Amino acid sequence: YGISLTETFLSINLFEDWSFEDKLEELLQSRAHIICGYADRDGMTSTTSAPVGHAVLILQVEPSGGMERDIVVYDPGPESPGQRRIRGHRLFADIKAGKDGIWVIRESHDKK
């Protein structure tokens, strides 16, 4: 299709909880797009009672008071699609619970 993108999967096991938001900010500042997979354990994005695998697009990291930071995401749904805020430590824990990670997508500068 002529789309020059590269994708790298980073397991959540590569991160510490205290540095997760910093790494997301660093990636976003470098113009990367980040898709995150996680286990929705408590209805953060779904109304089902069992943990559900889910994915969101990470848009930005914002302060939310004190040491806390929120991750602003775009949730594709199917229930209530749109932007939402998730506490950074909560998203990290849900990614861990899902044994998941983040996909970093960048524009490829390798023209073939």
C-alpha positions in Angstrom: 0.0 0.0 0.0 3.0 2.3 0.1 2.7 3.1 3.8 6.2 3.5 5.3 5.7 2.5 8.9 7.7 0.4 11.3 6.2 -1.3 14.4 8.0 -2.5 17.5 6.3 -4.4 20.3 7.6 -3.7 23.8 6.5 -6.1 26.5 5.3 -4.5 29.8 8.1 -6.6 31.5 10.6 -4.1 30.0 9.2 -1.3 32.2 9.2 -0.5 35.9 6.0 1.0 37.3 7.8 4.2 38.3 9.2 4.8 34.8 6.3 3.8 32.6 4.7 7.2 32.1 8.1 8.8 31.5 8.8 6.3 28.7 5.3 7.0 27.2 6.0 10.7 27.2 9.4 10.2 25.6 7.9 8.1 22.8 5.1 10.6 22.2 7.6 13.5 22.0 9.5 11.6 19.4 6.3 11.5 17.3 5.7 7.8 17.8 2.1 6.4 17.8 1.4 4.0 20.7 -1.2 1.3 20.8 -1.6 -0.4 24.2 -3.0 -3.8 25.0 -4.3 -4.7 28.5 -6.7 -6.7 30.6 -9.8 -4.7 31.5 -10.1 -6.2 34.9 -12.7 -3.9 36.5 -14.8 -2.4 33.8 -12.5 0.5 32.9 -13.7 0.2 29.3 -16.2 -2.6 29.3 -19.3 -3.5 31.3 -18.6 -7.3 31.3 -17.7 -8.9 34.6 -14.9 -11.1 33.4 -11.5 -9.6 32.4 -11.5 -8.6 28.7 -8.6 -8.0 26.5 -8.7 -4.5 25.1 -6.5 -2.0 23.1 -6.4 1.7 23.0 -4.4 4.4 21.3 -2.3 6.5 23.7 -2.6 10.2 23.0 -0.7 12.0 25.8 0.4 11.9 29.4 -0.9 14.6 31.7 -0.3 15.6 35.4 -3.3 14.9 37.6 -2.2 16.1 41.0 0.8 15.3 43.1 2.8 12.5 41.7 -0.1 11.0 39.8 -0.3 11.2 36.0 -3.2 10.4 33.7 -2.9 8.7 30.3 -5.2 10.2 27.8 -6.3 7.5 25.3 -8.6 7.0 22.4 -10.8 4.0 23.1 -12.2 2.5 19.8 -15.1 0.9 21.7 -17.3 -1.0 21.1 -18.9 0.5 24.2 -18.6 4.3 24.4 -15.8 5.0 21.9 -13.9 8.2 22.4 -11.3 9.9 24.5 -10.9 9.0 28.2 -8.4 9.4 31.0 -6.8 6.5 32.8 -4.5 6.8 35.8 -1.0 5.8 34.8 -0.5 3.3 37.6 -3.8 1.6 36.8 -3.1 1.2 33.1 0.4 -0.2 34.0 -1.2 -2.8 36.3 -3.8 -3.8 33.7 -1.2 -4.2 31.0 0.8 -6.4 33.5 -2.4 -8.4 34.3 -2.9 -9.0 30.6 0.7 -10.0 30.1 0.6 -7.5 27.3 2.6 -4.4 26.2 2.7 -1.5 23.8 3.1 -1.3 20.1 5.3 1.7 19.0 4.5 2.8 15.4 6.8 5.2 13.6 7.1 6.6 10.2 9.8 4.7 8.4 12.5 6.9 6.8 13.8 4.0 4.8 12.4 4.7 1.3 12.4 1.6 -0.9 
